[in-house]
Amino acid sequence: MNRFIVFLGMYFISMSFLWSQEEAQWRGPSRNGNYPETGLQRIWHEAGPNLLWHFDELGPGHASAAVAGDRIYTAGVVNGIGHLFCFSMDGKVIWNVPYGEEWMESWPGVRSTPLVSDGKVYQLSGFGKLVCRKADDGAFIWSMDVTKDFDGRNIKWGYTENLAFDGSKIFCTVGGTKNNVVALDKNTGKLIWSAKGFGEASAYCSPAIIRLSNKTILVTQTENHIMGLDAATGTLLWSHEQTNKYSVHANTPLYFDGMLFCSSGYGQGGVMLQLSPDGSSVKELWRNISMDNRMGGYVLVNGRLYGSDDSGKAWYCLDWKTGKELGSSQVTGRGTIITADGMLYCYSDKGELALVLPGNDGLTRVSSFKIPYGADQHWAHPVIAKGKLFVRHGTSLMVYDIKK
């Protein structure tokens, strides 16, 4: 009996360790807005899915939730100071620790979603402070200020990068003329490499990671360029010009099967690049100005690209290979998009969340509801994990049951 109790104790300790090692990052496991959940509801009640709980004291911001194991991480602002929050699955605050001054000028509040990896949680402030803490209890591990430790230059609306990682490296576009993009050791914060790029300011872009057979590529956007960097060394492999009038390129590039899509708002639209087999070069395949999404993302489902335009006129369906517009619909106002289990989740910047069926020639709205809590901008991207839908609206985090 005693041996059995010891065995159970060791089992639960090991399971807790495994849970703590789960990773969570911006826009899902592959950073492409596609969440691998199944068995989800195909239609909602008029009032929306069942609201399990909500927390209304996050302070301003549009950081999404990061769900790792049985923990939920996000960030907010309390009296001008950024705070990392860790919740249990039933909504209890496990810990809440400050990480430094946060952006409280135009569009005040926390900008970046926590990254959780190898039992650590990472957060970047709007002023460029990057902090690493233990995921289990929030204990401090390391921090740095990218404007002081490198020659980083902040931008009009503050650093707004959802950090990416590869193995032991974490990446940040600090926007310096010398240290433009840096790779840091995840455990210590020490510099592994620095890339000069074009010496341009960062452009609110959260990078993508492309894994080929011969190399891993970090893809990001600065003021006027899309750049592909060797993730191991920081070597600039290729670049492609992409501009708009405000130098805002706030979407994460989307890669699939040798093709890379990047979209910028303000009328610039999207461009599709063909990546060479060895990842050393790109060429432009097509452009489409209809789906000029600014910061709400886009998703690929069954060879079709879905997302809203910047003006709020419509949500579009494009052929991935040709860029041809296959259909459009006003399923809700312009906003963010994710996908799971064959459905689209479209979250309007007016506060409506729509469940949408993607088709080969358009989008069909199935259900929708108004987000009931929170304040200010509806800019945070929804998250799906553990059969639940996590929605951040400014000061509030809401968690819905969407399992069948």
JOJOQUI-V843231 format. One record per residue. N is the residue number from 1. SS is DSSP state (A for helix, B for strand, O for the rest). Layout:
BEGIN
n: (N/N)
ss: (SS/SS)
END
This chain:
BEGIN
n: (1/2/3/4/5/6/7/8/9/10/11/12/13/14/15/16/17/18/19/20/21/22/23/24/25/26/27/28/29/30/31/32/33/34/35/36/37/38/39/40/41/42/43/44/45/46/47/48/49/50/51/52/53/54/55/56/57/58/59/60/61/62/63/64/65/66/67/68/69/70/71/72/73/74/75/76/77/78/79/80/81/82/83/84/85/86/87/88/89/90/91/92/93/94/95/96/97/98/99/100/101/102/103/104/105/106/107/108/109/110/111/112/113/114/115/116/117/118/119/120/121/122/123/124/125/126/127/128/129/130/131/132/133/134/135/136/137/138/139/140/141/142/143/144/145/146/147/148/149/150/151/152/153/154/155/156/157/158/159/160/161/162/163/164/165/166/167/168/169/170/171/172/173/174/175/176/177/178/179/180/181/182/183/184/185/186/187/188/189/190/191/192/193/194/195/196/197/198/199/200/201/202/203/204/205/206/207/208/209/210/211/212/213/214/215/216/217/218/219/220/221/222/223/224/225/226/227/228/229/230/231/232/233/234/235/236/237/238/239/240/241/242/243/244/245/246/247/248/249/250/251/252/253/254/255/256/257/258/259/260/261/262/263/264/265/266/267/268/269/270/271/272/273/274/275/276/277/278/279/280/281/282/283/284/285/286/287/288/289/290/291/292/293/294/295/296/297/298/299/300/301/302/303/304/305/306/307/308/309/310/311/312/313/314/315/316/317/318/319/320/321/322/323/324/325/326/327/328/329/330/331/332/333/334/335/336/337/338/339/340/341/342/343/344/345/346/347/348/349/350/351/352/353/354/355/356/357/358/359/360/361/362/363/364/365/366/367/368/369/370/371/372/373/374/375/376/377/378/379/380/381/382/383/384/385/386/387/388/389/390/391/392/393/394/395/396/397/398/399/400/401/402/403/404)
ss: (O/A/A/A/A/A/A/A/A/A/A/A/A/A/A/A/A/A/A/A/O/O/O/B/O/O/O/O/O/O/O/O/O/B/B/O/O/O/O/B/O/O/O/O/O/O/O/O/O/B/B/B/B/B/B/O/O/O/O/O/B/O/O/O/O/B/B/B/O/O/B/B/B/B/B/B/B/B/O/O/B/B/B/B/B/B/B/B/O/O/O/O/B/B/B/B/B/B/B/B/B/O/O/O/O/O/O/O/O/B/O/O/O/O/B/B/B/O/O/B/B/B/B/B/O/O/O/O/B/B/B/B/B/B/O/O/O/O/O/B/B/B/B/B/B/A/A/A/A/O/O/O/O/O/O/O/O/O/O/O/O/O/O/B/B/B/O/O/B/B/B/B/B/O/O/O/O/O/O/O/B/B/B/B/B/O/O/O/O/O/B/B/B/B/B/O/O/O/O/O/O/B/O/O/O/O/O/B/B/B/B/O/O/O/O/B/B/B/B/B/B/B/O/O/B/B/B/B/B/B/O/O/O/O/O/B/B/B/B/B/B/O/O/O/O/O/O/O/O/O/O/O/O/B/B/B/O/O/B/B/B/B/B/B/O/O/O/O/B/B/B/B/B/B/B/O/O/O/O/O/O/B/B/B/B/B/B/B/O/O/O/O/O/O/O/O/O/O/B/B/B/O/O/B/B/B/B/B/O/O/O/O/O/O/B/B/B/B/B/O/O/O/O/O/B/B/B/B/B/O/O/O/O/O/B/B/B/B/B/B/O/O/B/B/B/B/B/B/O/O/O/B/B/B/B/B/B/B/B/O/O/B/B/B/B/B/B/B/B/B/O/O/O/O/O/O/O/O/O/O/O/O/B/B/B/O/O/B/B/B/B/B/B/O/O/B/B/B/B/B/B/O/B/O)
END
